[in-house]
Amino acid sequence: MEKFALRVASKRQVTLPARLLELLRLSEGDVLELAVEGNRVTGRGMKLVPSDFFNEKMLEALEDREISLDRDEGIDINNMDQLAARILKT
């Protein structure tokens, strides 16, 4: 785990370190989603995709996955290839 200390500047601006952007695979125009629970902040990088990128079957699979994540049901993934195969399974 890597930690980052960010300073809030004037006008509530925060500069994200290059390493943080690298870890989150973010670049200019991407979205950083933050969730706050008590005094704990968690976040994830998000990339925007065209609305026609996903077909109906993929959208249903993503919705099912989101429901399982809300239930704290994890998946056993050891590398990016396994992740891609799990996400793209048809």
C-alpha positions in Angstrom: 0.0 0.0 0.0 1.2 3.5 -0.8 0.0 6.6 1.0 -0.2 10.1 -0.2 -0.5 13.4 1.7 -2.3 16.0 -0.3 -2.5 19.7 0.6 -5.6 21.7 0.0 -4.6 25.0 -1.7 -6.5 28.2 -2.4 -9.9 27.7 -4.0 -10.0 24.2 -2.5 -7.6 22.9 -5.2 -5.6 19.7 -4.7 -2.7 18.6 -7.0 -2.5 14.8 -7.4 1.0 13.4 -7.5 2.1 11.7 -10.7 2.6 8.4 -8.8 -1.0 8.4 -7.6 -2.3 9.1 -11.1 -0.1 6.2 -12.4 -1.5 3.8 -9.7 -5.1 4.8 -10.5 -4.3 4.8 -14.3 -5.8 8.3 -14.6 -5.0 11.0 -17.1 -6.4 14.4 -17.9 -10.2 14.3 -18.3 -10.7 11.1 -16.2 -12.7 11.0 -13.0 -11.6 10.3 -9.5 -14.5 9.0 -7.4 -14.2 9.5 -3.6 -16.4 8.0 -0.9 -16.5 9.3 2.7 -17.5 7.3 5.7 -16.9 8.9 9.0 -13.3 10.1 8.8 -12.3 7.5 6.2 -11.9 8.3 2.5 -11.7 5.7 -0.2 -11.4 6.4 -3.9 -11.1 4.9 -7.3 -10.2 6.1 -10.8 -12.9 6.0 -13.4 -12.7 6.2 -17.2 -15.6 7.5 -19.2 -16.6 5.3 -22.2 -19.0 5.9 -25.1 -22.6 4.9 -24.3 -22.6 2.3 -27.1 -19.4 0.6 -25.8 -21.4 -2.1 -23.8 -24.0 -4.4 -25.3 -27.1 -5.5 -23.3 -25.5 -8.7 -22.1 -22.4 -6.8 -20.8 -24.6 -4.3 -19.0 -26.6 -7.0 -17.3 -23.3 -8.7 -16.2 -22.0 -5.4 -14.8 -25.3 -4.8 -12.9 -25.1 -8.3 -11.4 -21.5 -7.7 -10.4 -22.4 -4.4 -8.8 -25.1 -6.1 -6.7 -22.6 -8.8 -5.6 -20.0 -6.1 -4.6 -22.7 -4.3 -2.6 -23.1 -7.6 -0.7 -19.3 -7.7 -0.1 -19.0 -10.8 -2.3 -15.4 -10.9 -3.6 -13.7 -12.7 -6.4 -10.4 -14.5 -6.4 -8.1 -12.8 -9.0 -4.4 -13.2 -9.1 -3.4 -11.1 -12.2 -4.7 -8.7 -14.8 -5.3 -11.5 -17.4 -7.6 -13.3 -14.9 -9.4 -10.1 -14.2 -9.9 -9.4 -17.9 -11.1 -12.9 -18.5 -13.6 -12.7 -15.6 -15.0 -9.3 -16.7 -15.2 -10.2 -20.4 -16.6 -13.8 -20.0 -19.6 -14.4 -22.2 
